[in-house]
Amino acid sequence: MVDSTLPKEFSVALKGALSLFIVGTHISSLCQPDEALLWLRVCNLLTPLALVFFFFLSGYGLMTQLRLRTLRTPTTSPAALWTGWLPRRLWGLLKPFLFFYAVALFFLFAGFGFDHIPQALAQLKVNFIIWKVGIPGPLTAAWYLLELMALYVFFYFSFRYVRRWGRAMLVLILLTLLLVLVAWQVGFGYYWIRYPLCFSVGVAYAIYERSLYKQIKAYRILCLPAVLLLMGVYIWSVLIFPNHPIMLMLASHLAYFALPVMLTALSKVWGETDLFMRRAHGPVGSALMWLGGISLETYLLHMSFVNFFRSPVIYIQSPLLYLVVVYTATIFGAYLIARYLRVLVRA
């Protein structure tokens, strides 16, 4: 048995599974409606929830590490806990961003052919223009890293300078709401607005994990219909996006905040988490943890192959073959980078 509702092996495996949905959604974005395979439709449906969990797990992981450092550091000085913390964390996001930005630039030019430089430069200009809506073209998926950088800064100032964690949590939420407001005002895409509060939910869950787990366990029978209702709201909001009535938009955000908490706790209550931990080193568990170990590389690399294999140089017509080739190239490429170029990617 494990004490945590989110043991490390379980969260790593979860990231591995969720990364596959995100890749599938971006493959679907370059397919015609009649080319959308069943798997791609499933990915389109689940990718928003996958991103919810990625932000949730990031917040949970940071707060869990802070709790452990607080217990292990024999000092009453907060400064000792935070020495060098923010530069290390920001470099841990900036370093892979810079590496994969260079990779994305290479594939952009390769996709047009190196004998068609003017066309590639024209596309690069378009990619620079979309920075103003929060998309770091041509590494478009890396908006996630940019938003995490802001959230890490907020986390640092909230928990470094506010003594009580409850008050620090409130400061973090207010700063995140300010980020959402600024992103909305400057015209950033919905992805900048939809997910960042899930980071705060992850932080709060790490603080109040034990009490939340006890409450959900005590009312697990009532939690089941609540989860089904939230999933229904979530699915409805995804299917009719972006034509959301205001009440559905509010309800869908409630689902984004509640679902990771309830699903995580109920997974532990119903024994799925412990079952996975007992079989973590079996074929399925090992494969998922392996995918989770390269999930960052997978996430930052996949768009290069999504675009390259439907580019002027190489255009794979068959949607099934396109899907297989992109997944294979992405996972194999992510493995090679993680295996042999880790020093250039990971801080």
C-alpha positions as CSV (number, residue, x, y, z in Angstrom):
1,M,0.0,0.0,0.0
2,V,1.1,3.6,-0.6
3,D,0.3,6.6,1.6
4,S,0.1,9.2,-1.2
5,T,-2.9,9.3,-3.5
6,L,-0.5,10.2,-6.3
7,P,2.7,8.2,-5.9
8,K,5.5,9.1,-8.2
9,E,5.3,6.0,-10.4
10,F,1.6,6.5,-10.8
11,S,1.9,10.2,-11.8
12,V,4.7,9.4,-14.2
13,A,2.7,6.7,-15.9
14,L,-0.3,9.0,-16.1
15,K,1.8,11.6,-17.9
16,G,2.9,9.0,-20.3
17,A,-0.7,8.1,-21.2
18,L,-1.9,11.7,-21.4
19,S,0.9,12.7,-23.7
20,L,-0.4,10.2,-26.3
21,F,-3.8,12.0,-26.4
22,I,-2.1,15.4,-27.0
23,V,-0.1,14.0,-29.9
24,G,-3.3,12.5,-31.4
25,T,-5.2,15.8,-31.2
26,H,-2.5,17.7,-33.1
27,I,-2.4,14.9,-35.7
28,S,-6.1,15.4,-36.1
29,S,-5.6,19.2,-36.6
30,L,-4.0,18.4,-40.0
31,C,-6.6,15.9,-41.1
32,Q,-9.8,16.5,-42.9
33,P,-13.1,15.8,-41.1
34,D,-13.5,12.6,-43.1
35,E,-10.0,11.5,-42.2
36,A,-10.7,11.6,-38.4
37,L,-10.1,8.1,-37.1
38,L,-11.8,6.9,-34.0
39,W,-8.6,7.2,-32.0
40,L,-8.2,10.8,-33.1
41,R,-11.7,11.6,-32.0
42,V,-11.0,10.2,-28.6
43,C,-7.9,12.3,-28.4
44,N,-9.8,15.4,-29.3
45,L,-12.3,14.7,-26.6
46,L,-9.7,13.9,-23.9
47,T,-6.9,16.4,-24.6
48,P,-8.4,19.3,-22.6
49,L,-8.6,16.9,-19.6
50,A,-5.0,15.8,-20.3
51,L,-3.8,19.4,-20.1
52,V,-5.9,19.9,-16.9
53,F,-4.0,17.0,-15.4
54,F,-0.6,18.3,-16.6
55,F,-1.1,21.6,-14.8
56,F,-2.6,19.9,-11.8
57,L,0.4,17.5,-11.5
58,S,2.8,20.3,-11.9
59,G,1.3,22.2,-9.0
60,Y,1.0,19.0,-6.9
61,G,4.6,18.1,-7.6
62,L,6.0,21.5,-6.6
63,M,4.0,21.6,-3.4
64,T,4.8,18.0,-2.4
65,Q,8.5,18.8,-2.9
66,L,8.2,21.9,-0.7
67,R,6.5,19.9,2.0
68,L,9.3,17.3,2.0
69,R,12.0,20.0,2.0
70,T,10.3,21.7,4.9
71,L,10.3,18.4,6.9
72,R,13.9,17.6,6.0
73,T,15.6,21.0,6.4
74,P,16.7,21.6,10.0
75,T,16.1,25.4,10.0
76,T,13.5,27.9,10.7
77,S,14.7,30.3,8.1
78,P,12.6,30.3,4.9
79,A,15.6,31.6,2.9
80,A,17.4,28.3,3.4
81,L,14.6,26.4,1.7
82,W,14.5,28.7,-1.3
83,T,18.2,29.3,-2.1
84,G,18.6,29.1,-5.9
85,W,15.1,27.6,-6.2
86,L,13.6,30.0,-8.8
87,P,16.6,30.2,-11.2
88,R,16.8,26.3,-11.2
89,R,13.2,25.9,-11.9
90,L,13.0,28.5,-14.6
91,W,16.1,27.1,-16.3
92,G,14.5,23.7,-16.1
93,L,11.8,25.1,-18.4
94,L,13.8,27.5,-20.5
95,K,16.5,24.9,-21.4
96,P,14.2,22.4,-23.1
97,F,12.3,25.3,-24.7
98,L,15.5,26.6,-26.4
99,F,16.6,23.2,-27.5
100,F,13.3,22.2,-29.1
101,Y,12.8,25.7,-30.6
102,A,16.0,25.1,-32.6
103,V,14.6,21.6,-33.6
104,A,11.3,23.2,-34.7
105,L,13.2,25.8,-36.8
106,F,15.1,23.0,-38.5
107,F,12.0,21.0,-39.3
108,L,10.2,24.2,-40.6
109,F,13.0,24.7,-43.2
110,A,13.2,21.0,-43.9
111,G,9.5,20.8,-44.5
112,F,9.8,23.3,-47.4
113,G,13.1,21.9,-48.6
114,F,16.3,23.7,-48.2
115,D,16.1,24.9,-51.8
116,H,13.0,26.8,-51.0
117,I,14.3,29.2,-48.4
118,P,12.1,32.2,-49.3
119,Q,8.9,30.1,-48.7
120,A,10.3,28.9,-45.4
121,L,11.1,32.4,-44.3
122,A,7.6,33.6,-45.2
123,Q,6.2,30.8,-42.9
124,L,8.7,31.7,-40.2
125,K,7.4,35.3,-40.3
126,V,3.9,34.0,-39.7
127,N,5.2,31.9,-36.8
128,F,6.7,35.0,-35.3
129,I,3.4,36.9,-35.7
130,I,1.5,34.4,-33.7
131,W,3.7,35.0,-30.7
132,K,1.3,38.0,-30.0
133,V,-1.5,35.5,-29.2
134,G,0.7,33.5,-26.8
135,I,1.8,30.8,-29.3
136,P,5.7,30.6,-29.5
137,G,5.8,29.6,-33.2
138,P,7.2,27.4,-34.7
139,L,7.4,25.5,-31.3
140,T,3.7,26.1,-30.9
141,A,3.0,23.6,-28.1
142,A,5.5,25.3,-25.9
143,W,3.0,27.9,-24.7
144,Y,2.6,25.4,-21.8
145,L,6.2,26.0,-20.7
146,L,5.8,29.8,-21.0
147,E,2.7,29.7,-18.8
148,L,4.4,27.4,-16.3
149,M,7.3,29.9,-16.0
150,A,4.8,32.5,-14.8
151,L,3.1,30.1,-12.5
152,Y,6.5,29.0,-11.0
153,V,7.3,32.7,-10.3
154,F,3.9,33.1,-8.6
155,F,4.5,30.0,-6.6
156,Y,7.9,31.2,-5.4
157,F,6.7,34.6,-4.3
158,S,3.5,33.2,-2.6
159,F,5.2,30.5,-0.6
160,R,8.6,32.2,-0.1
161,Y,7.3,35.4,1.5
162,V,3.9,34.4,3.0
163,R,4.4,32.2,6.1
164,R,1.0,30.5,6.4
165,W,0.3,28.1,3.5
166,G,-3.4,28.9,3.5
167,R,-2.6,32.6,2.9
168,A,0.1,31.8,0.4
169,M,-2.5,29.7,-1.4
170,L,-4.8,32.7,-1.6
171,V,-2.0,34.9,-3.0
172,L,-1.2,32.2,-5.6
173,I,-4.8,32.1,-6.7
174,L,-5.0,35.9,-6.9
175,L,-1.8,36.1,-9.0
176,T,-3.0,33.4,-11.3
177,L,-6.3,35.2,-11.8
178,L,-4.3,38.3,-12.6
179,L,-2.4,36.3,-15.3
180,V,-5.7,35.1,-16.7
181,L,-7.0,38.6,-16.9
182,V,-3.9,39.9,-18.6
183,A,-3.9,37.0,-21.0
184,W,-7.6,37.8,-21.9
185,Q,-6.9,41.5,-22.3
186,V,-3.9,41.1,-24.6
187,G,-5.8,38.6,-26.8
188,F,-4.0,35.4,-25.9
189,G,-5.7,32.2,-26.9
190,Y,-8.2,30.3,-24.7
191,Y,-5.5,27.8,-23.6
192,W,-3.8,30.5,-21.6
193,I,-7.1,31.2,-19.8
194,R,-8.6,27.7,-19.4
195,Y,-5.8,25.8,-17.5
196,P,-3.6,27.9,-15.2
197,L,-5.9,27.7,-12.2
198,C,-5.6,23.9,-12.3
199,F,-2.0,24.5,-11.2
200,S,-3.4,26.1,-8.1
201,V,-5.8,23.2,-7.6
202,G,-2.8,20.9,-7.7
203,V,-1.0,22.9,-5.1
204,A,-4.1,23.0,-2.8
205,Y,-4.6,19.3,-3.2
206,A,-1.0,18.6,-2.1
207,I,-1.6,20.8,1.0
208,Y,-5.0,19.3,2.0
209,E,-4.5,15.9,0.4
210,R,-5.2,13.8,3.5
211,S,-8.4,15.6,4.6
212,L,-9.7,15.7,1.0
213,Y,-9.1,12.0,0.6
214,K,-10.9,11.2,3.9
215,Q,-13.9,13.3,2.9
216,I,-14.1,11.8,-0.6
217,K,-13.6,8.3,0.9
218,A,-16.4,8.9,3.4
219,Y,-18.8,10.0,0.6
220,R,-17.6,7.8,-2.2
221,I,-21.1,6.7,-3.1
222,L,-22.2,10.2,-3.6
223,C,-19.0,11.1,-5.4
224,L,-19.7,8.7,-8.2
225,P,-22.8,10.5,-9.6
226,A,-21.0,13.8,-9.0
227,V,-18.1,12.6,-11.2
228,L,-20.4,11.4,-13.9
229,L,-22.2,14.8,-13.9
230,L,-18.9,16.6,-14.1
231,M,-17.7,14.4,-16.9
232,G,-21.0,15.0,-18.7
233,V,-20.5,18.8,-18.4
234,Y,-16.9,18.4,-19.6
235,I,-17.8,16.4,-22.6
236,W,-20.6,18.7,-23.6
237,S,-18.3,21.7,-23.3
238,V,-15.7,20.1,-25.5
239,L,-18.3,19.0,-28.1
240,I,-19.8,22.5,-28.6
241,F,-16.6,24.5,-28.1
242,P,-16.2,27.4,-28.8
243,N,-20.0,28.2,-28.7
244,H,-20.3,28.2,-25.0
245,P,-23.3,29.8,-23.1
246,I,-21.9,31.7,-20.1
247,M,-23.4,29.2,-17.6
248,L,-21.8,26.2,-19.4
249,M,-18.5,28.0,-19.5
250,L,-18.6,28.5,-15.8
251,A,-19.7,24.9,-15.2
252,S,-17.0,23.5,-17.5
253,H,-14.3,25.4,-15.5
254,L,-15.8,23.9,-12.3
255,A,-15.4,20.5,-13.9
256,Y,-11.8,21.3,-14.8
257,F,-11.0,22.1,-11.2
258,A,-13.0,19.3,-9.6
259,L,-12.3,16.4,-11.9
260,P,-8.5,15.9,-11.2
261,V,-9.1,16.1,-7.4
262,M,-12.0,13.6,-7.4
263,L,-10.6,11.2,-10.0
264,T,-7.2,11.1,-8.2
265,A,-8.8,10.5,-4.8
266,L,-11.4,8.0,-6.1
267,S,-8.7,6.1,-7.9
268,K,-7.1,5.6,-4.5
269,V,-10.4,4.9,-2.8
270,W,-11.4,2.2,-5.3
271,G,-8.0,0.6,-5.3
272,E,-6.9,1.4,-8.9
273,T,-3.8,3.4,-7.7
274,D,-2.7,0.6,-5.4
275,L,-3.4,-2.0,-8.1
276,F,-1.1,-0.1,-10.5
277,M,1.6,0.2,-7.9
278,R,1.6,-3.6,-7.3
279,R,1.9,-4.1,-11.1
280,A,4.0,-1.0,-11.9
281,H,6.9,-3.1,-13.2
282,G,4.7,-5.3,-15.4
283,P,4.5,-4.8,-19.1
284,V,1.8,-2.2,-19.2
285,G,3.1,-0.3,-16.1
286,S,6.7,-0.3,-17.3
287,A,5.6,0.9,-20.8
288,L,3.6,3.8,-19.4
289,M,6.3,4.8,-17.0
290,W,8.8,4.7,-19.8
291,L,6.5,7.0,-21.9
292,G,6.1,9.2,-18.8
293,G,9.8,9.5,-18.5
294,I,10.1,11.0,-22.0
295,S,6.8,12.9,-21.9
296,L,8.5,16.3,-22.0
297,E,10.5,15.4,-25.0
298,T,7.4,13.9,-26.6
299,Y,5.3,17.0,-26.0
300,L,7.9,19.4,-27.3
301,L,8.9,17.3,-30.3
302,H,5.7,16.0,-31.7
303,M,4.5,19.1,-33.6
304,S,7.7,19.1,-35.7
305,F,6.7,15.7,-37.0
306,V,3.0,16.5,-37.2
307,N,3.9,19.3,-39.6
308,F,6.8,17.7,-41.4
309,F,4.9,14.6,-42.5
310,R,2.2,16.7,-44.1
311,S,4.5,19.3,-45.6
312,P,5.5,20.2,-49.2
313,V,8.5,17.9,-49.0
314,I,6.7,14.8,-47.5
315,Y,2.9,14.5,-47.5
316,I,1.5,11.2,-46.2
317,Q,-2.0,10.9,-47.7
318,S,-3.3,8.0,-45.7
319,P,-4.5,9.2,-42.3
320,L,-3.7,5.8,-40.7
321,L,-0.2,5.7,-42.1
322,Y,0.2,9.4,-41.1
323,L,-0.8,8.6,-37.6
324,V,1.5,5.6,-37.3
325,V,4.5,7.5,-38.7
326,V,4.0,10.5,-36.5
327,Y,3.7,8.5,-33.3
328,T,6.6,6.3,-34.2
329,A,8.9,9.2,-35.2
330,T,7.9,11.2,-32.1
331,I,8.3,8.5,-29.5
332,F,11.6,7.2,-31.1
333,G,12.9,10.7,-31.5
334,A,11.9,11.6,-27.9
335,Y,13.7,8.5,-26.7
336,L,16.9,9.3,-28.6
337,I,16.9,12.8,-27.3
338,A,16.2,11.8,-23.7
339,R,18.8,9.0,-23.9
340,Y,21.7,10.7,-25.7
341,L,21.1,14.5,-25.5
342,R,19.6,14.7,-22.0
343,V,22.4,17.1,-20.9
344,L,21.2,19.6,-23.6
345,V,17.5,19.3,-22.6
346,R,17.1,18.7,-18.9
347,A,18.5,21.1,-16.3
